[in-house]
Amino acid sequence: MKRSLHNNIRNIYLLGFFNSFMVINPVFVPLLQGHDLSMNQVLQTQALFALTIALFEVPSGYIADIWGRRRAILLGSICFAIGFLYLLGADSFVDFLVFEVVIGLGVSLISGADLALLYDTEVYLQEQGTAGSGAPGKSLSRLISIEAAASGIAGIVASVLLLWSLDAVVIAQTIIGVIPLLLALALVEVPRPVIEINHRGNARSIMELLLFGKPVVLWTAFAIATFGLLAVYVFWIYQKYWEFQGVPIEWYGYIWAAFALTVSVSANFAGALEQRLGTLRVLCLIGILPVLGLLGMALGAGWIGVMFGFALQISRGLGMSLFYEALNRRVPGNFRATVNSLVSLAVRAVFIGTGPLLGYTLDRFGVTSTLLIMLAIFAPAIAVVLIPLIARIRREEASENPQVAPAG
């Protein structure tokens, strides 16, 4: 059993790698525009993707907690395989809507369950006296780093495939999309107490945990949702922004790779940076970088503007690593997948209504105005989230170590 659980860690890392090895992402906007979709329609497909996840995110996380993380991941991997096979023949707006629904269902099933299974595996191995690949928090950072690195490598592969055609990118994505299913079959469920199937009682326990448990949990969830929503927005702005700055499409994959590898490196070193600078200083850095990035992209010309995108990616890598580690460390294992899914749901739920609006703003007002509008919205939103989070972290540290007075 222990050997199988050790293999769990490796297989989850590989699963995260191939789920993030999306060679279509760096060229997804040009791909859909090549099928005569406007930016508004492109963002409508993503709104439906978000709606699908919003409908199934929490139920799928709850299923993972009740019936097993492995089963949820396996079902999600099956959806991925079906979705990418369908993409081969997709040609119309409706076809891409269907594709997003199937992939969205797969994401909702895997999201939260993979993090929970990895964390549970590490905790169980430590309790049994058999060290896994490190501390559970470090494993989460490593998974985030691996997923970002996979996205970066996929960007390079996409640029190479573009030497042939966009169709070559789609074919490669279909082949890659089947690999997670093979890895999911090799996963093993971690032994843990069976949760009582009392749905009302379980829902009450989860809400009490978030709303009335440790205050840091709730504000960390708010932080993940806020920075996650910003990441989704810039994800869909980048390619239009590069087009606006006159960057050739052949360079999209390389820029994408550099951005993704920046997330990977910053996530991997987030823990070391936190130990060196302290949690509060790193949180301030995570908040300042996106503001500088949006402002620089809006005002910068050509490659200078493109370079400011790295500030957003550094913040994303640091934030994902520290926020998710802080959340999972404070959440009981029984409901870990559900809570992770609830946080993802918050991002998707907001994007459902605002995604098409983002596309309309890009079509109507242009890239620069859209970036300035986002700056005006997210600069105060980041402050509203981080200031209370920092205050509650100080209180938590003071309560755990009464000899050390909280910083003023």
C-alpha positions in Angstrom: 0.0 0.0 0.0 2.8 2.5 1.0 4.6 1.8 -2.3 1.4 2.5 -4.2 0.9 5.7 -2.3 4.4 6.8 -3.1 3.5 6.1 -6.8 0.4 8.3 -6.2 2.6 11.3 -5.7 4.5 10.7 -8.9 1.3 10.0 -10.9 -0.4 13.1 -9.6 2.5 15.2 -10.6 2.4 13.6 -14.1 -1.4 14.1 -14.2 -1.0 17.8 -13.4 1.7 18.0 -16.1 -0.3 16.6 -18.9 -3.6 18.3 -17.8 -1.7 21.6 -18.1 0.2 20.6 -21.3 -2.3 22.5 -23.4 -0.7 23.3 -26.7 -3.9 24.9 -28.0 -3.9 27.6 -25.2 -1.3 29.9 -26.6 -3.1 30.0 -30.0 -6.7 29.5 -28.8 -7.9 33.0 -29.7 -6.4 32.9 -33.3 -7.8 29.3 -33.6 -11.4 30.4 -32.9 -11.0 33.6 -34.9 -9.9 31.4 -37.8 -13.4 29.8 -37.6 -15.0 33.3 -37.9 -15.6 33.8 -34.1 -15.4 37.4 -32.8 -13.7 38.2 -29.4 -17.2 38.5 -27.9 -18.0 34.9 -29.1 -14.7 33.6 -27.9 -15.4 35.0 -24.4 -19.0 33.6 -24.7 -17.5 30.1 -25.1 -15.4 30.8 -21.9 -18.5 32.0 -20.1 -20.2 28.7 -20.9 -17.1 26.9 -19.7 -17.3 28.9 -16.5 -21.0 28.2 -16.1 -20.4 24.4 -16.5 -17.8 24.5 -13.8 -20.0 26.7 -11.6 -22.8 24.1 -11.9 -20.6 21.0 -11.2 -17.6 22.4 -9.3 -19.0 22.0 -5.7 -21.0 18.8 -6.4 -17.9 17.2 -8.0 -15.7 18.3 -5.0 -18.3 16.9 -2.7 -18.4 13.6 -4.7 -14.6 13.4 -4.3 -14.9 13.8 -0.6 -17.8 11.3 -0.3 -17.0 8.6 -2.9 -13.3 9.1 -3.4 -10.8 11.4 -5.0 -9.6 8.7 -7.5 -13.1 8.2 -8.9 -13.6 11.9 -9.5 -10.2 12.3 -11.2 -10.9 9.2 -13.4 -14.3 10.6 -14.5 -12.8 14.0 -15.2 -10.0 12.4 -17.3 -12.6 10.5 -19.3 -14.3 13.9 -20.1 -11.0 15.4 -21.1 -10.4 12.5 -23.6 -13.9 12.8 -25.1 -13.6 16.6 -25.3 -10.3 16.7 -27.2 -11.5 14.0 -29.5 -14.5 16.1 -30.3 -12.3 19.2 -30.9 -10.8 17.4 -34.0 -14.1 18.0 -35.9 -15.1 21.3 -34.3 -15.8 24.1 -36.8 -18.6 26.3 -35.7 -19.5 28.5 -32.7 -21.9 25.7 -31.5 -19.2 23.1 -31.8 -16.8 25.1 -29.6 -19.6 25.6 -27.1 -20.1 21.8 -26.8 -16.3 21.4 -26.5 -16.2 23.8 -23.6 -19.1 22.1 -21.8 -17.4 18.7 -21.9 -14.0 20.1 -20.9 -15.6 22.1 -18.2 -17.2 19.0 -16.7 -13.7 17.4 -16.7 -12.1 20.4 -15.0 -14.8 20.5 -12.3 -14.3 16.8 -11.5 -10.5 17.0 -11.3 -10.2 20.5 -9.7 -9.8 20.2 -5.9 -9.7 16.4 -6.0 -6.1 16.3 -7.3 -4.9 18.8 -4.7 -6.8 16.9 -1.9 -5.5 13.5 -3.0 -1.9 14.8 -3.1 -2.2 16.4 0.3 -3.9 13.4 1.8 -1.2 11.1 0.4 1.6 13.1 1.9 -0.1 13.4 5.3 -0.9 9.7 5.4 2.7 8.7 4.6 4.0 11.0 7.3 1.6 9.6 9.8 2.8 6.1 8.9 6.4 7.1 9.4 7.2 6.9 5.7 8.2 10.3 4.3 6.7 11.2 0.9 8.3 13.7 -1.4 8.4 16.4 1.4 6.0 18.5 3.5 2.4 18.6 2.2 2.7 22.3 1.6 5.8 21.8 -0.4 4.1 19.2 -2.5 1.3 21.6 -3.4 3.9 24.2 -4.5 5.7 21.6 -6.5 2.5 20.6 -8.2 1.7 24.2 -9.1 5.2 24.6 -10.4 5.0 21.5 -12.5 1.7 22.6 -14.0 3.1 26.0 -14.9 6.2 24.4 -16.4 4.0 22.1 -18.5 2.1 25.1 -19.8 5.4 26.7 -20.7 6.8 23.7 -22.6 3.4 23.4 -24.3 3.9 27.0 -25.6 7.2 26.1 -27.2 5.7 23.0 -28.7 2.8 25.1 -30.1 5.2 27.5 -31.8 7.0 24.6 -33.4 3.7 23.0 -34.6 2.7 26.3 -36.1 5.4 25.7 -38.6 3.0 23.3 -40.1 -0.5 24.6 -39.3 -3.1 25.3 -36.5 -4.5 21.8 -37.4 -1.3 20.2 -36.3 -1.7 21.9 -32.9 -5.2 20.5 -32.6 -4.1 17.0 -33.5 -1.3 17.1 -31.0 -3.7 18.3 -28.3 -6.0 15.4 -29.0 -3.2 12.9 -28.5 -2.0 14.6 -25.3 -5.6 14.8 -24.0 -5.8 11.0 -23.7 -2.7 10.6 -21.5 -4.3 11.8 -18.2 -6.8 8.9 -18.4 -4.0 6.4 -18.3 -2.5 8.1 -15.3 -5.8 8.3 -13.5 -6.2 4.6 -13.7 -3.0 4.1 -11.8 -4.0 6.3 -8.8 -4.8 4.8 -5.4 -7.3 6.1 -2.9 -5.8 7.1 0.5 -7.2 5.3 3.5 -9.3 7.8 5.5 -12.5 7.8 7.6 -15.7 7.4 5.6 -17.7 10.6 5.8 -21.3 10.1 7.0 -23.7 10.7 4.0 -25.6 13.4 5.7 -25.7 16.1 3.0 -27.4 18.8 5.1 -25.1 18.2 8.0 -22.0 18.2 5.9 -23.0 21.4 4.1 -23.5 23.0 7.5 -20.1 21.9 8.6 -18.4 23.3 5.5 -20.2 26.7 5.9 -19.3 26.9 9.6 -15.7 26.1 8.7 -15.5 28.9 6.1 -17.6 31.5 7.9 -17.0 30.9 11.6 -13.9 28.8 11.7 -10.4 30.3 11.5 -10.8 33.8 10.0 -7.6 33.3 7.9 -9.4 30.5 6.0 -12.2 32.8 4.7 -9.9 35.7 3.8 -7.4 33.3 2.1 -10.3 32.0 0.0 -11.2 35.6 -0.9 -7.6 36.2 -1.9 -7.5 33.0 -4.1 -10.8 34.1 -5.8 -9.7 37.7 -6.4 -6.2 36.8 -7.8 -7.7 33.8 -9.7 -10.3 36.0 -11.4 -7.5 38.5 -12.4 -5.5 35.6 -13.9 -8.5 34.4 -15.9 -9.0 37.9 -17.4 -5.4 38.5 -18.4 -5.3 34.9 -19.8 -7.8 36.0 -22.4 -6.4 39.4 -22.9 -2.8 38.3 -23.6 -3.2 37.0 -27.1 -5.3 40.0 -28.2 -2.7 42.3 -26.5 0.2 40.7 -28.4 -1.7 41.2 -31.6 -2.3 44.8 -30.7 1.4 45.3 -30.0 2.3 43.8 -33.4 3.9 40.6 -32.2 3.9 37.8 -34.9 1.7 34.8 -34.1 4.8 32.6 -34.4 6.1 34.2 -31.2 2.9 33.6 -29.1 4.0 30.1 -28.0 7.5 31.3 -26.9 6.0 34.3 -24.9 3.5 31.9 -23.4 6.2 29.5 -22.4 8.3 32.3 -20.8 5.2 33.5 -18.9 4.3 30.0 -17.7 7.9 29.1 -16.7 7.9 32.4 -14.7 4.9 31.1 -12.8 6.6 27.8 -12.3 9.8 29.3 -10.9 8.1 31.8 -8.6 5.8 29.0 -7.3 8.7 26.7 -6.6 10.6 29.4 -4.7 7.6 30.9 -2.9 8.3 29.0 0.3 11.9 30.1 0.4 11.0 33.7 -0.3 8.4 33.6 2.5 11.1 32.4 4.9 13.5 35.1 3.9 11.1 38.1 3.7 8.3 37.0 6.0 4.7 36.2 5.1 3.5 39.8 5.3 6.1 41.3 3.0 5.5 38.5 0.4 1.8 39.3 0.5 2.5 42.9 -0.1 4.7 41.9 -3.1 1.9 39.7 -4.4 -0.5 42.6 -4.3 1.8 45.3 -5.8 3.1 43.3 -8.8 -0.3 42.9 -10.6 -0.9 46.7 -10.3 2.5 47.4 -11.9 1.9 44.8 -14.5 -1.5 46.1 -15.7 -0.3 49.7 -15.7 2.9 48.8 -17.6 0.9 46.8 -20.2 -1.6 49.7 -20.7 1.1 52.4 -21.1 4.0 50.4 -22.6 4.6 50.1 -26.3 5.7 47.0 -28.2 7.9 44.6 -26.4 8.2 46.9 -23.3 4.4 46.4 -22.7 4.8 42.7 -23.2 7.5 42.5 -20.6 5.3 44.0 -18.0 3.2 40.9 -18.2 5.9 39.1 -16.3 5.0 41.0 -13.1 1.5 39.4 -13.2 3.0 36.0 -13.7 5.4 36.3 -10.7 2.5 37.4 -8.5 0.4 34.5 -9.8 3.1 31.9 -9.0 3.8 33.3 -5.5 0.1 33.7 -4.7 -1.1 30.3 -5.9 1.6 28.5 -3.9 1.2 30.4 -0.6 -2.6 30.8 -0.7 -3.4 27.2 -1.5 -0.9 25.9 1.0 -2.4 28.2 3.7 -5.9 27.1 2.8 -5.3 23.3 2.7 -3.2 23.4 5.9 -6.2 24.8 7.8 -9.0 22.7 6.2 -9.8 19.3 7.6 -9.1 16.4 5.2 -12.7 15.2 5.1 -13.8 18.4 3.2 -10.6 19.5 1.5 -11.7 18.8 -2.0 -15.1 20.5 -1.4 -13.5 23.7 -0.1 -10.9 23.8 -3.0 -13.9 23.5 -5.4 -15.8 26.2 -3.6 -12.9 28.6 -4.1 -12.7 27.7 -7.8 -16.4 28.2 -8.1 -16.2 31.8 -6.9 -13.9 32.6 -9.8 -16.0 30.8 -12.4 -19.3 32.3 -11.1 -18.1 35.9 -11.5 -16.6 35.1 -14.9 -19.9 33.8 -16.2 -21.4 37.3 -16.3 -18.3 39.3 -16.9 -16.5 37.2 -19.5 -18.6 38.2 -22.4 -18.5 41.8 -21.1 -14.7 41.6 -21.2 -14.9 40.4 -24.8 -17.3 43.3 -25.7 -15.0 45.8 -24.0 -12.1 44.5 -26.0 -14.0 44.7 -29.3 -15.6 48.1 -28.5 -12.9 50.1 -26.6 -9.7 48.3 -27.4 -6.9 46.7 -25.4 -5.5 49.8 -23.7 -8.8 51.0 -22.3 -9.7 47.5 -21.1 -6.4 47.2 -19.2 -7.0 50.6 -17.5 -10.5 49.6 -16.5 -9.2 46.4 -15.0 -6.5 48.4 -13.1 -9.2 50.7 -11.7 -11.2 47.6 -10.5 -8.5 45.3 -9.2 -6.2 47.8 -7.5 -8.8 48.5 -4.8 -10.1 44.9 -4.8 -6.6 43.6 -4.0 -6.2 46.1 -1.2 -9.7 45.1 0.2 -8.7 41.5 0.3 -5.1 41.6 1.4 -5.3 44.2 4.2 -7.9 42.1 6.3 -5.9 38.9 5.5 -2.7 40.4 6.8 -4.5 41.6 9.9 -5.9 38.2 10.6 -2.6 36.5 10.0 -1.1 38.7 12.6 -3.8 37.9 15.1 -3.5 34.2 14.5 0.3 34.4 15.0 -0.2 36.3 18.2 -2.7 33.8 19.6 -0.5 30.9 18.8 2.6 32.6 20.3 1.4 35.0 23.1 5.0 35.9 24.0 5.3 37.7 20.6 3.2 40.8 20.3 1.6 41.4 16.9 3.3 44.0 14.7 1.6 47.4 14.8 
